[in-house]
Amino acid sequence: MKRKVNFVEGEFYHLYNRGNSKQAIFLDDKDRDRFVKLLYLCNSNKSFNFREDIVEKKIDVWDFDRGDQIVSIGAWVLMPNHFHVFTTPKPGLGVVGNGVTIFIHKLLTSYSKYFNKKYDRTGGLFESRFKSAHADSDKYLKYLFSYIHLNPVKLIDPNWKELGVKNIANASAFLDSYKWSSYLDFKDVERAEGKILSRKDFPEYFNTTEVFLEEIIDWLNFDPQQVTPKPGLGVV
């Protein structure tokens, strides 16, 4: 998990990782629900034990006092064998440059312990190091919001990035029904998972829901032959 280069405050990073040997890391909705809750809980300067601090005390995860956040999360998505999280370090918390690493280490360790215990397995669940890409341009930074939120389209149209979307209406409806990403939060659907995001800490590219959806539809309408692949997107 250790990184040679620290993450820099004021910069934005696309984090992603997948299961060892591309194995599935979410086998049912309970797994996905646990990971989503850990996205919220692990973004904290406090330590916690899920069973002792949440389950046994019968506390709603979304009401748990997690203290100060160590990163800001701008977007996220879960896929069967991988995940994507868009982050920037929180400044002034005594974890300068390392908040991202601390967060992702807590997240992957907590989820791996849960998964291994549930499925009676041992060994590493994820690839040895999480991947990261620095969003070092405004164009790339804006694109990541669409890239992350459009990932689930692959579940119903695996080759859409190469061949184009077969049915845009179906793809849009599927995204509306897919709750394992921050897509619904960008559509201003009120739900507890919205607490994961700190959108104010990211550039405001989409000041209305309509603007966000226009961007999504534009990408669903794209011509694969006319689009140049973006660098460092971590397609897994």
Contacts in CASP RR format, 6 or more apart in sequence:
PFRMAT RR
TARGET T0000
AUTHOR 0000-0000-0000
METHOD contacts of the structure
MODEL  1
MKRKVNFVEGEFYHLYNRGNSKQAIFLDDKDRDRFVKLLYLCNSNKSFNF
REDIVEKKIDVWDFDRGDQIVSIGAWVLMPNHFHVFTTPKPGLGVVGNGV
TIFIHKLLTSYSKYFNKKYDRTGGLFESRFKSAHADSDKYLKYLFSYIHL
NPVKLIDPNWKELGVKNIANASAFLDSYKWSSYLDFKDVERAEGKILSRK
DFPEYFNTTEVFLEEIIDWLNFDPQQVTPKPGLGVV
1 101 0 8 1.000
1 104 0 8 1.000
1 105 0 8 1.000
1 108 0 8 1.000
1 129 0 8 1.000
1 130 0 8 1.000
2 101 0 8 1.000
3 101 0 8 1.000
3 129 0 8 1.000
3 132 0 8 1.000
6 96 0 8 1.000
6 97 0 8 1.000
6 98 0 8 1.000
6 101 0 8 1.000
7 13 0 8 1.000
7 89 0 8 1.000
7 97 0 8 1.000
7 98 0 8 1.000
7 99 0 8 1.000
7 100 0 8 1.000
7 101 0 8 1.000
7 132 0 8 1.000
8 89 0 8 1.000
8 97 0 8 1.000
9 88 0 8 1.000
9 89 0 8 1.000
9 90 0 8 1.000
9 91 0 8 1.000
9 92 0 8 1.000
9 96 0 8 1.000
9 97 0 8 1.000
10 88 0 8 1.000
10 89 0 8 1.000
10 91 0 8 1.000
11 88 0 8 1.000
11 89 0 8 1.000
11 134 0 8 1.000
11 135 0 8 1.000
11 136 0 8 1.000
12 86 0 8 1.000
12 87 0 8 1.000
12 88 0 8 1.000
12 134 0 8 1.000
12 135 0 8 1.000
12 141 0 8 1.000
12 144 0 8 1.000
12 202 0 8 1.000
13 86 0 8 1.000
13 87 0 8 1.000
13 88 0 8 1.000
13 100 0 8 1.000
13 132 0 8 1.000
13 133 0 8 1.000
13 134 0 8 1.000
13 135 0 8 1.000
14 84 0 8 1.000
14 85 0 8 1.000
14 86 0 8 1.000
14 132 0 8 1.000
14 133 0 8 1.000
14 135 0 8 1.000
14 144 0 8 1.000
14 148 0 8 1.000
14 232 0 8 1.000
14 233 0 8 1.000
14 234 0 8 1.000
15 84 0 8 1.000
15 85 0 8 1.000
15 86 0 8 1.000
15 87 0 8 1.000
15 100 0 8 1.000
15 104 0 8 1.000
15 130 0 8 1.000
15 131 0 8 1.000
15 132 0 8 1.000
16 82 0 8 1.000
16 83 0 8 1.000
16 84 0 8 1.000
16 85 0 8 1.000
16 130 0 8 1.000
16 131 0 8 1.000
16 132 0 8 1.000
16 234 0 8 1.000
16 236 0 8 1.000
17 82 0 8 1.000
17 83 0 8 1.000
17 104 0 8 1.000
17 108 0 8 1.000
17 126 0 8 1.000
17 127 0 8 1.000
17 129 0 8 1.000
17 130 0 8 1.000
17 131 0 8 1.000
18 25 0 8 1.000
18 81 0 8 1.000
18 82 0 8 1.000
18 83 0 8 1.000
18 126 0 8 1.000
18 127 0 8 1.000
18 236 0 8 1.000
19 25 0 8 1.000
19 81 0 8 1.000
19 82 0 8 1.000
19 125 0 8 1.000
19 126 0 8 1.000
19 127 0 8 1.000
20 124 0 8 1.000
20 125 0 8 1.000
20 126 0 8 1.000
20 127 0 8 1.000
22 81 0 8 1.000
22 236 0 8 1.000
23 81 0 8 1.000
24 80 0 8 1.000
24 81 0 8 1.000
25 31 0 8 1.000
25 80 0 8 1.000
25 81 0 8 1.000
25 82 0 8 1.000
25 83 0 8 1.000
25 111 0 8 1.000
25 115 0 8 1.000
25 125 0 8 1.000
25 126 0 8 1.000
26 32 0 8 1.000
26 35 0 8 1.000
26 78 0 8 1.000
26 79 0 8 1.000
26 80 0 8 1.000
26 81 0 8 1.000
26 180 0 8 1.000
27 119 0 8 1.000
31 115 0 8 1.000
31 118 0 8 1.000
32 78 0 8 1.000
32 180 0 8 1.000
34 111 0 8 1.000
34 114 0 8 1.000
35 78 0 8 1.000
35 83 0 8 1.000
35 107 0 8 1.000
35 111 0 8 1.000
36 78 0 8 1.000
36 180 0 8 1.000
36 193 0 8 1.000
36 196 0 8 1.000
37 61 0 8 1.000
38 50 0 8 1.000
38 107 0 8 1.000
38 110 0 8 1.000
38 111 0 8 1.000
39 73 0 8 1.000
39 76 0 8 1.000
39 85 0 8 1.000
39 107 0 8 1.000
39 196 0 8 1.000
40 61 0 8 1.000
40 62 0 8 1.000
40 66 0 8 1.000
40 193 0 8 1.000
40 195 0 8 1.000
40 196 0 8 1.000
41 48 0 8 1.000
41 50 0 8 1.000
41 54 0 8 1.000
41 61 0 8 1.000
41 64 0 8 1.000
41 66 0 8 1.000
41 110 0 8 1.000
42 103 0 8 1.000
42 106 0 8 1.000
42 107 0 8 1.000
42 110 0 8 1.000
43 66 0 8 1.000
43 69 0 8 1.000
43 70 0 8 1.000
43 71 0 8 1.000
43 73 0 8 1.000
43 103 0 8 1.000
43 196 0 8 1.000
44 66 0 8 1.000
44 67 0 8 1.000
44 68 0 8 1.000
44 69 0 8 1.000
44 70 0 8 1.000
44 106 0 8 1.000
45 67 0 8 1.000
45 68 0 8 1.000
45 69 0 8 1.000
45 70 0 8 1.000
45 93 0 8 1.000
45 95 0 8 1.000
46 66 0 8 1.000
46 67 0 8 1.000
48 54 0 8 1.000
48 64 0 8 1.000
48 66 0 8 1.000
50 110 0 8 1.000
50 114 0 8 1.000
53 59 0 8 1.000
53 64 0 8 1.000
54 61 0 8 1.000
54 64 0 8 1.000
61 192 0 8 1.000
62 192 0 8 1.000
62 195 0 8 1.000
68 90 0 8 1.000
68 93 0 8 1.000
69 90 0 8 1.000
69 198 0 8 1.000
70 89 0 8 1.000
70 90 0 8 1.000
70 93 0 8 1.000
70 95 0 8 1.000
70 99 0 8 1.000
70 102 0 8 1.000
70 103 0 8 1.000
71 87 0 8 1.000
71 88 0 8 1.000
71 89 0 8 1.000
71 90 0 8 1.000
71 99 0 8 1.000
71 100 0 8 1.000
71 103 0 8 1.000
72 87 0 8 1.000
72 88 0 8 1.000
72 89 0 8 1.000
72 90 0 8 1.000
72 198 0 8 1.000
72 201 0 8 1.000
72 202 0 8 1.000
73 85 0 8 1.000
73 86 0 8 1.000
73 87 0 8 1.000
73 182 0 8 1.000
73 196 0 8 1.000
73 197 0 8 1.000
73 198 0 8 1.000
74 86 0 8 1.000
74 87 0 8 1.000
74 88 0 8 1.000
74 145 0 8 1.000
74 182 0 8 1.000
74 197 0 8 1.000
74 198 0 8 1.000
74 199 0 8 1.000
74 201 0 8 1.000
74 202 0 8 1.000
75 84 0 8 1.000
75 85 0 8 1.000
75 86 0 8 1.000
75 144 0 8 1.000
75 145 0 8 1.000
75 148 0 8 1.000
75 149 0 8 1.000
75 181 0 8 1.000
75 182 0 8 1.000
75 186 0 8 1.000
75 197 0 8 1.000
76 83 0 8 1.000
76 84 0 8 1.000
76 85 0 8 1.000
76 86 0 8 1.000
76 148 0 8 1.000
76 181 0 8 1.000
76 182 0 8 1.000
76 196 0 8 1.000
77 83 0 8 1.000
77 84 0 8 1.000
77 148 0 8 1.000
77 149 0 8 1.000
77 151 0 8 1.000
77 152 0 8 1.000
77 180 0 8 1.000
77 181 0 8 1.000
77 182 0 8 1.000
77 183 0 8 1.000
78 180 0 8 1.000
78 181 0 8 1.000
79 151 0 8 1.000
79 152 0 8 1.000
79 154 0 8 1.000
79 155 0 8 1.000
79 236 0 8 1.000
80 155 0 8 1.000
81 236 0 8 1.000
82 236 0 8 1.000
84 147 0 8 1.000
84 148 0 8 1.000
84 151 0 8 1.000
85 104 0 8 1.000
86 135 0 8 1.000
86 144 0 8 1.000
86 145 0 8 1.000
86 148 0 8 1.000
86 202 0 8 1.000
87 100 0 8 1.000
87 103 0 8 1.000
88 201 0 8 1.000
88 202 0 8 1.000
89 95 0 8 1.000
89 96 0 8 1.000
89 97 0 8 1.000
89 98 0 8 1.000
89 99 0 8 1.000
89 100 0 8 1.000
90 99 0 8 1.000
90 201 0 8 1.000
93 99 0 8 1.000
95 102 0 8 1.000
100 132 0 8 1.000
104 130 0 8 1.000
108 125 0 8 1.000
108 126 0 8 1.000
108 130 0 8 1.000
111 125 0 8 1.000
112 124 0 8 1.000
112 125 0 8 1.000
112 126 0 8 1.000
115 121 0 8 1.000
115 125 0 8 1.000
116 122 0 8 1.000
116 123 0 8 1.000
116 124 0 8 1.000
116 125 0 8 1.000
131 234 0 8 1.000
133 232 0 8 1.000
133 233 0 8 1.000
133 234 0 8 1.000
135 141 0 8 1.000
135 144 0 8 1.000
138 203 0 8 1.000
140 230 0 8 1.000
140 231 0 8 1.000
141 202 0 8 1.000
141 203 0 8 1.000
142 203 0 8 1.000
142 205 0 8 1.000
143 230 0 8 1.000
144 233 0 8 1.000
145 186 0 8 1.000
145 205 0 8 1.000
145 206 0 8 1.000
145 212 0 8 1.000
145 215 0 8 1.000
146 215 0 8 1.000
146 216 0 8 1.000
146 219 0 8 1.000
147 230 0 8 1.000
147 233 0 8 1.000
148 181 0 8 1.000
148 182 0 8 1.000
149 175 0 8 1.000
149 181 0 8 1.000
149 182 0 8 1.000
149 183 0 8 1.000
149 186 0 8 1.000
149 216 0 8 1.000
150 175 0 8 1.000
150 216 0 8 1.000
150 219 0 8 1.000
150 220 0 8 1.000
151 181 0 8 1.000
152 174 0 8 1.000
152 175 0 8 1.000
152 178 0 8 1.000
152 180 0 8 1.000
152 181 0 8 1.000
152 183 0 8 1.000
153 160 0 8 1.000
153 165 0 8 1.000
153 171 0 8 1.000
153 174 0 8 1.000
153 175 0 8 1.000
153 220 0 8 1.000
154 160 0 8 1.000
154 161 0 8 1.000
155 174 0 8 1.000
155 178 0 8 1.000
156 170 0 8 1.000
156 171 0 8 1.000
156 174 0 8 1.000
157 164 0 8 1.000
157 165 0 8 1.000
157 166 0 8 1.000
157 167 0 8 1.000
157 171 0 8 1.000
160 166 0 8 1.000
160 171 0 8 1.000
161 224 0 8 1.000
162 224 0 8 1.000
163 224 0 8 1.000
164 222 0 8 1.000
164 223 0 8 1.000
164 224 0 8 1.000
165 171 0 8 1.000
165 220 0 8 1.000
165 221 0 8 1.000
168 217 0 8 1.000
168 220 0 8 1.000
168 221 0 8 1.000
171 220 0 8 1.000
172 216 0 8 1.000
172 217 0 8 1.000
172 220 0 8 1.000
175 183 0 8 1.000
175 216 0 8 1.000
176 184 0 8 1.000
176 187 0 8 1.000
179 191 0 8 1.000
179 193 0 8 1.000
182 193 0 8 1.000
182 194 0 8 1.000
182 196 0 8 1.000
182 197 0 8 1.000
184 191 0 8 1.000
184 193 0 8 1.000
185 191 0 8 1.000
185 193 0 8 1.000
185 194 0 8 1.000
185 196 0 8 1.000
185 197 0 8 1.000
186 206 0 8 1.000
186 209 0 8 1.000
186 212 0 8 1.000
187 209 0 8 1.000
187 212 0 8 1.000
187 213 0 8 1.000
188 209 0 8 1.000
205 211 0 8 1.000
205 215 0 8 1.000
206 212 0 8 1.000
206 215 0 8 1.000
END
